[in-house]
Amino acid sequence: MISINKKSPTPVYEQIYESIKNEIANNQRKANEKLPPIRLLAADLMVSNNTIKQAYSQLVAEGYVNNIPGSGYYVEKIDTSFFKKKNNSDTITPLQTNNYEKNNIQIKYNLEYGTINPLEFPVKNWKKAIDLALNYEAATLFSKYGDRDGYDCLRQDIAEHLFVARGVKCSSDQIVIGPSTYVLITQVLILLKKYKSINTYAIENPGYDTIRETMSLLSNKVYDIPVTNTGISIRALSKTDAKVTYVTPSHQFPLGVVMPIGKRQKLLQWAIDNNGYIIEDDYDSELRYNSQPIPSLQSIDQNERVIYLGTLSKAISPALRIGYLVLPKHLCNEFNELFNTFNTNIPELEQHALHYFFESGDLEKHLRKTGKLYKQKHDSLIKELKELLPKDFEIIGTGGGTHFILKNLSGRLTEENMTMLALKQGVKVYPTSRYYFGTQPNNKVMVGFASLSTEDISDVCQRLAVAYK
Amino acid sequence: MISINKKSPTPVYEQIYESIKNEIANNQRKANEKLPPIRLLAADLMVSNNTIKQAYSQLVAEGYVNNIPGSGYYVEKIDTSFFKKKNNSDTITPLQTNNYEKNNIQIKYNLEYGTINPLEFPVKNWKKAIDLALNYEAATLFSKYGDRDGYDCLRQDIAEHLFVARGVKCSSDQIVIGPSTYVLITQVLILLKKYKSINTYAIENPGYDTIRETMSLLSNKVYDIPVTNTGISIRALSKTDAKVTYVTPSHQFPLGVVMPIGKRQKLLQWAIDNNGYIIEDDYDSELRYNSQPIPSLQSIDQNERVIYLGTLSKAISPALRIGYLVLPKHLCNEFNELFNTFNTNIPELEQHALHYFFESGDLEKHLRKTGKLYKQKHDSLIKELKELLPKDFEIIGTGGGTHFILKNLSGRLTEENMTMLALKQGVKVYPTSRYYFGTQPNNKVMVGFASLSTEDISDVCQRLAVAYK
């Protein structure tokens, strides 16, 4: 029954194995049936005993056949209905990608938040850093799992950078490097739940939707706290039983308001009074245009209530996938214990390259250059839009970062109107309702300006003026 | 009271800002006190009005001072106790690193599971792939967030690879690329909890400790199911109310047993009967030495009960941080909905390089080469150890992957004894008790052989023979 083709590229033993397997699957060989003895089948097929042995061993390894030493090979009892064809009728909605240009090729200016101008990424210096890592460390770079919390030299770099740039006081032991804010926050929330029995969360409303989603996946007590023009409302926060609150005090996401020092202190006091924690996401703090960056909450916290977060997505590139966490000292041992068996989630090559990028001064150089460039874009955009937009428009959240908000004050235009009207002029701006939890004013759109080139700014502003006139 | 130094590298406005800020922090300027009018202070200090404006604006931005238009600048009410020195007394236990050589320099052979031989990583071809991505795509590679579930070309590569290598039938839409098994499993468990109300888990005992930890962080119902010599005990599993079970059927981790086809079908039947899911972690399936790989559970699943997981950590390098998930079709839309706002966690450069590595055939070449090399190491090690080790030793879990287990049958040696005795001979083997949940036999150590070079194998075996004689 078994036919073989010695000229086939498939090894003979595999042909025999496949053939018998199929016979079993098709019920042509029944349970407990004995297979031909090795020598007999070998003689029949004019192949070596070893070839048959190999085929039988594979059948045994997979459980199709049982070998009773001294007796022979017997077919196992197998439910052959499992071998019937799969039903492939389900359809999957195509994944949403960031590549919306596919659907609309008329967009001339895509003002998406988070995107940078490819020409402004420091390709040459990043290549240099990658090459350094590949050339001098390739021998060991790829051989093992990296340190769980990140490459120690890079953690040292980040600690030093944060001290200078943001007044953050920490040792590199307090730093955990991770691929994204939500992966790091997930770890923090799990830590606080496990060791501090904390599972009531507060988040700014409007706020960073992914973080809210992360919180709601871990707890059903997530409080949405209104944002005033000085940031999260501490009065509203105090009325909840939340023990952890996520804030973006330096440039509230998405509204862009800044929390003044007095309120920062009140927020710290809230954490002390409630034995709670503040997760401070300082996501774009390197980028300030009209004043110096405001000291981080972490830098004025005397009581280890602040868990500090940052990312290189805005400062370098969102495609790097590198962020970091600064834990209060008293949580470090517990973090280490809880995630003892976990491995880092960042490729070693990236981490080592980034270390070279810090060490060479290229990062600082890049930050200086980007800061200047973004300030130019920001200032021209604001200036021209203020001149050109109708009187019922307000520009909010300016002064830092890579985005601001256009707000229609009169109720004449909804965010859908604003999005569609801009699109007709070839400009894509983004609705903000996804950042509102519950009812939302529906009168704001978001403008990300990092990807614009300075030459295009006048054109963009004129198009928006036409759209909203 | 304000003194400035025009020759200092610190801009004058910053000196003024710092000076006033410190006075407020030190209570030298009280709440509601009016600051000197801009023109007066400018005249006093012999600087321009603009310099004072800049300093005041920064103080306003940070909330130290309030500007009442038409009236002037007033000190805000601030709790100055926050500016006192931090207490830095807590000590942090140094982080555990994989770099245990620091503590013990006598180790000649470190048989750590998961580590590979740096000389066997395809440095040249990986560099080539990185260069291709950097040279041809740098312009766009770094400019935005990548597709949430991974680079689409790479997902296509993985789908094709899995079909050929493991019989896994899926479209690239079903694939999610992630940095590690536990990040991906966390997403799966959260998905099943949210959409299927499933939060009872089962895991092999002994089993992969990090996954058990991940499960127990999300639910307090985690059942440890004993492993027999055909894998997880379905009888024990059936006695629980677990709805999701995590298994490593192709090479049980860490014991190395293989689940035969009949039992695979029974496990699938268990999932059907219980409306449950099987998470199949096929972590080292590319590496089989004495038989072909056994078809994956996913490949014989007719009912979309299997969530398939794999990683390139064993096949290429643990330092890449690339793994993948194959979702059953009916869960794809729900996954997309739940994680709609999330971003990929893998750097774009790595993903594009890996795509080139697949496309050029370099990955397949590497897998063939590695497979041969590892088989050599595996076969020699097993052969020599069988000859040299005392009669009360058994070698288990052989035939695939990058590790096996040494078991002391007589009770003469505990895992601590085995570890210490080997260490005295310069060989580091690893205890297995971390993989046992609850009571554990304490008679096994784990030997990872991927990092060994073939020339060293005889020496390693002789040292182990001396250690355990």
Chai-1 contact restraints between the chains, C-beta under 6 A:
chainA,res_idxA,chainB,res_idxB,connection_type,confidence,min_distance_angstrom,max_distance_angstrom,comment,restraint_id
A,S57,B,S291,contact,1.0,0.0,6.0,A-B,restraint_1
A,Q58,B,S291,contact,1.0,0.0,6.0,A-B,restraint_2
A,Q58,B,Q292,contact,1.0,0.0,6.0,A-B,restraint_3
A,A61,B,S291,contact,1.0,0.0,6.0,A-B,restraint_4
A,E62,B,I261,contact,1.0,0.0,6.0,A-B,restraint_5
A,E62,B,I294,contact,1.0,0.0,6.0,A-B,restraint_6
A,G63,B,P260,contact,1.0,0.0,6.0,A-B,restraint_7
A,G63,B,I261,contact,1.0,0.0,6.0,A-B,restraint_8
A,G63,B,G262,contact,1.0,0.0,6.0,A-B,restraint_9
A,Y64,B,I261,contact,1.0,0.0,6.0,A-B,restraint_10
A,E76,B,G262,contact,1.0,0.0,6.0,A-B,restraint_11
A,I78,B,G262,contact,1.0,0.0,6.0,A-B,restraint_12
A,D79,B,Q265,contact,1.0,0.0,6.0,A-B,restraint_13
A,F82,B,Q265,contact,1.0,0.0,6.0,A-B,restraint_14
A,F82,B,I300,contact,1.0,0.0,6.0,A-B,restraint_15
A,K86,B,Q302,contact,1.0,0.0,6.0,A-B,restraint_16
A,D90,B,K329,contact,1.0,0.0,6.0,A-B,restraint_17
A,D90,B,H330,contact,1.0,0.0,6.0,A-B,restraint_18
A,I92,B,D173,contact,1.0,0.0,6.0,A-B,restraint_19
A,I92,B,K329,contact,1.0,0.0,6.0,A-B,restraint_20
A,I92,B,C332,contact,1.0,0.0,6.0,A-B,restraint_21
A,T93,B,N333,contact,1.0,0.0,6.0,A-B,restraint_22
A,L95,B,D149,contact,1.0,0.0,6.0,A-B,restraint_23
A,T97,B,D147,contact,1.0,0.0,6.0,A-B,restraint_24
A,N98,B,K144,contact,1.0,0.0,6.0,A-B,restraint_25
A,N98,B,Y145,contact,1.0,0.0,6.0,A-B,restraint_26
A,G114,B,Y145,contact,1.0,0.0,6.0,A-B,restraint_27
A,T115,B,S143,contact,1.0,0.0,6.0,A-B,restraint_28
A,T115,B,K144,contact,1.0,0.0,6.0,A-B,restraint_29
A,I116,B,S143,contact,1.0,0.0,6.0,A-B,restraint_30
A,P118,B,A139,contact,1.0,0.0,6.0,A-B,restraint_31
A,P118,B,T140,contact,1.0,0.0,6.0,A-B,restraint_32
A,P118,B,S143,contact,1.0,0.0,6.0,A-B,restraint_33
A,F121,B,F142,contact,1.0,0.0,6.0,A-B,restraint_34
A,V123,B,A138,contact,1.0,0.0,6.0,A-B,restraint_35
A,K127,B,L134,contact,1.0,0.0,6.0,A-B,restraint_36
A,L134,B,K127,contact,1.0,0.0,6.0,A-B,restraint_37
A,A138,B,V123,contact,1.0,0.0,6.0,A-B,restraint_38
A,A139,B,P118,contact,1.0,0.0,6.0,A-B,restraint_39
A,T140,B,P118,contact,1.0,0.0,6.0,A-B,restraint_40
A,F142,B,F121,contact,1.0,0.0,6.0,A-B,restraint_41
A,F142,B,S317,contact,1.0,0.0,6.0,A-B,restraint_42
A,F142,B,A319,contact,1.0,0.0,6.0,A-B,restraint_43
A,S143,B,T115,contact,1.0,0.0,6.0,A-B,restraint_44
A,S143,B,I116,contact,1.0,0.0,6.0,A-B,restraint_45
A,S143,B,P118,contact,1.0,0.0,6.0,A-B,restraint_46
A,K144,B,N98,contact,1.0,0.0,6.0,A-B,restraint_47
A,K144,B,T115,contact,1.0,0.0,6.0,A-B,restraint_48
A,K144,B,P318,contact,1.0,0.0,6.0,A-B,restraint_49
A,Y145,B,N98,contact,1.0,0.0,6.0,A-B,restraint_50
A,Y145,B,G114,contact,1.0,0.0,6.0,A-B,restraint_51
A,Y145,B,P318,contact,1.0,0.0,6.0,A-B,restraint_52
A,D147,B,T97,contact,1.0,0.0,6.0,A-B,restraint_53
A,D149,B,L95,contact,1.0,0.0,6.0,A-B,restraint_54
A,D173,B,I92,contact,1.0,0.0,6.0,A-B,restraint_55
A,P179,B,P179,contact,1.0,0.0,6.0,A-B,restraint_56
A,P179,B,N345,contact,1.0,0.0,6.0,A-B,restraint_57
A,S180,B,N345,contact,1.0,0.0,6.0,A-B,restraint_58
A,I190,B,L217,contact,1.0,0.0,6.0,A-B,restraint_59
A,D209,B,T341,contact,1.0,0.0,6.0,A-B,restraint_60
A,T210,B,T341,contact,1.0,0.0,6.0,A-B,restraint_61
A,T210,B,F342,contact,1.0,0.0,6.0,A-B,restraint_62
A,L217,B,I190,contact,1.0,0.0,6.0,A-B,restraint_63
A,P260,B,G63,contact,1.0,0.0,6.0,A-B,restraint_64
A,I261,B,E62,contact,1.0,0.0,6.0,A-B,restraint_65
A,I261,B,G63,contact,1.0,0.0,6.0,A-B,restraint_66
A,I261,B,Y64,contact,1.0,0.0,6.0,A-B,restraint_67
A,G262,B,G63,contact,1.0,0.0,6.0,A-B,restraint_68
A,G262,B,E76,contact,1.0,0.0,6.0,A-B,restraint_69
A,G262,B,I78,contact,1.0,0.0,6.0,A-B,restraint_70
A,Q265,B,D79,contact,1.0,0.0,6.0,A-B,restraint_71
A,Q265,B,F82,contact,1.0,0.0,6.0,A-B,restraint_72
A,S291,B,S57,contact,1.0,0.0,6.0,A-B,restraint_73
A,S291,B,Q58,contact,1.0,0.0,6.0,A-B,restraint_74
A,S291,B,A61,contact,1.0,0.0,6.0,A-B,restraint_75
A,Q292,B,Q58,contact,1.0,0.0,6.0,A-B,restraint_76
A,I294,B,E62,contact,1.0,0.0,6.0,A-B,restraint_77
A,I300,B,F82,contact,1.0,0.0,6.0,A-B,restraint_78
A,Q302,B,K86,contact,1.0,0.0,6.0,A-B,restraint_79
A,S317,B,F142,contact,1.0,0.0,6.0,A-B,restraint_80
A,P318,B,K144,contact,1.0,0.0,6.0,A-B,restraint_81
A,P318,B,Y145,contact,1.0,0.0,6.0,A-B,restraint_82
A,A319,B,F142,contact,1.0,0.0,6.0,A-B,restraint_83
A,A319,B,E348,contact,1.0,0.0,6.0,A-B,restraint_84
A,L320,B,P347,contact,1.0,0.0,6.0,A-B,restraint_85
A,R321,B,N345,contact,1.0,0.0,6.0,A-B,restraint_86
A,R321,B,P347,contact,1.0,0.0,6.0,A-B,restraint_87
A,K329,B,D90,contact,1.0,0.0,6.0,A-B,restraint_88
A,K329,B,I92,contact,1.0,0.0,6.0,A-B,restraint_89
A,H330,B,D90,contact,1.0,0.0,6.0,A-B,restraint_90
A,C332,B,I92,contact,1.0,0.0,6.0,A-B,restraint_91
A,N333,B,T93,contact,1.0,0.0,6.0,A-B,restraint_92
A,T341,B,D209,contact,1.0,0.0,6.0,A-B,restraint_93
A,T341,B,T210,contact,1.0,0.0,6.0,A-B,restraint_94
A,F342,B,T210,contact,1.0,0.0,6.0,A-B,restraint_95
A,N345,B,P179,contact,1.0,0.0,6.0,A-B,restraint_96
A,N345,B,S180,contact,1.0,0.0,6.0,A-B,restraint_97
A,N345,B,R321,contact,1.0,0.0,6.0,A-B,restraint_98
A,P347,B,L320,contact,1.0,0.0,6.0,A-B,restraint_99
A,P347,B,R321,contact,1.0,0.0,6.0,A-B,restraint_100
A,P347,B,E350,contact,1.0,0.0,6.0,A-B,restraint_101
A,E348,B,A319,contact,1.0,0.0,6.0,A-B,restraint_102
A,E350,B,P347,contact,1.0,0.0,6.0,A-B,restraint_103
